[in-house]
Amino acid sequence: MPRTREPKPAQAITVNASERQLAAIQRAARARGMSPEDYLLALHEQAGAGEAGAGGVTRPADEALKRPKVKHRRKHGTIYHGDSRALLDKVLEPASVDLIVTSPPYGLVFKKSYGNEDADQYLDWFRAFARGFRRVLKPNGSLVIDIGGAWNRGEPTRNLYHFKLLVMLCEEFDFKLAQEFYWWNPARLPSPAEWVNVRRIRVKDAVDCIWWLSPSAFPRASNRRVLQPYSADMERLLKRGYRVKPRPSGHAITKKFNRRNRGSIPPNLLVAGNNESNSAYIKYCQKHDLVVHPARFSAAIPRFFVRMLTDPGDLVVDPFGGSCVTGEVCESLGRRWACCELREDYIAGAKGRFVGERERDDAGPSGGAARAKPYKVWTPALLEADDDEEPLAADGGRARARKARAQP
Ligand SMILES: C[S@@+](CC[C@H](N)C(=O)[O-])C[C@H]1O[C@@H](n2cnc3c(N)ncnc32)[C@H](O)[C@@H]1O
């Protein structure tokens, strides 16, 4: 809300801010039609005078929100039932969390509207969580958000909400983007059918964005914790040996490339199917007639980030806990954890992840690597194009082609 200007200040205070911080404050103030001074004052008032924690504004999301209830305790962690804004504001200590790894509801659940309005609505909703994340994260901790894209209603264009979320987190909440990841789920079915299967004007959307953010440019991390087996090509090269020479790209291939390490450094494309159809969780839900969470992420996703970004004993939080995949992964990896979920029926099923003896949930030396099969990815556009195919539709597929209509 724009504020009226106070008379010229009698005194000035000096605040040491980097150019980037200053620019972020100015941008956020401009976006609200405020001066930077008024914007800072508004933040100060929202923070409840003097409550600022580790580098973040700590305004409680809503005083009326109840503290989430403890629903289940394990050796290393707890499932809470309730609104995680209250967990972030009232339960967790400031600067206590090493990693937040989560998959929030996607923008498409904001069904009322679409286009920019949809994205803006999502950002407004997310702000209270972002403030909470800033409050509870350690300065060198990490925030990992798995977020799927969404299509705008009625046309083959993509909503920008997840990119806007990333920009908002960096510009308004001073997170830094450590790296963007992409989760390719090969089991994803083609959709939306109208654009992909019927009109054939878009391809399968099979990738989620994963934003790895941190308050620090140097969050604690080690890629040695997430090595993967060498590819067949790399194995061959290691056996035969590399020729030491500069590459056309300018990269120097030195003798070091011939050294066999424990494995290869993974790319920022994570491949994991969401094929939990036979798991103890699903069996538990079926046996007890409980709802199976419809939007789970693969355990491989939190496992990767928990291993890369935390040590045993560190605290990991999933504020959109769902079926508590994150809790299950952390329990098996010996990290302390807290999952919070709004819906009690999802929590009832999540308890199934912790009944009976658990296998070590770790694709490590206990056999995961030996059992796993690599995914194959083809070179793009490998098959010859069909020369008999009609020319591209001048209207970009706005109208259904007759031929397309006849196809299944
Ligand atoms: C995409 S799902 C997460 C699924 C989870 N990663 C899994 O694999 O089971 C998002 C979850 O956030 C929950 N949720 C939405 N708003 C919430 C809030 N304010 N506090 C806690 N949970 C919330 C939803 O009920 C939903 O179960």
The ligand as a Gaussian input file, in Angstrom:
#p B3LYP/6-31G(d) Opt

LIG

0 1
 C        2.957000     -31.297000      -4.527000
 S        2.364000     -31.844000      -2.975000
 C        3.815000     -32.450000      -2.178000
 C        3.990000     -33.926000      -2.361000
 C        5.190000     -34.489000      -1.641000
 N        6.433000     -33.960000      -2.141000
 C        5.204000     -35.999000      -1.816000
 O        6.051000     -36.505000      -2.549000
 O        4.336000     -36.674000      -1.273000
 C        2.054000     -30.356000      -2.098000
 C        1.423000     -30.581000      -0.728000
 O        1.410000     -29.357000      -0.012000
 C        0.289000     -29.377000       0.852000
 N        0.065000     -27.994000       1.307000
 C       -0.472000     -26.961000       0.605000
 N       -0.475000     -25.837000       1.367000
 C        0.086000     -26.158000       2.553000
 C        0.373000     -25.446000       3.752000
 N        0.061000     -24.154000       3.855000
 N        0.954000     -26.108000       4.772000
 C        1.264000     -27.425000       4.677000
 N        1.018000     -28.153000       3.564000
 C        0.431000     -27.542000       2.519000
 C       -0.808000     -29.963000      -0.025000
 O       -1.873000     -30.483000       0.745000
 C       -0.036000     -31.036000      -0.787000
 O       -0.136000     -32.292000      -0.145000

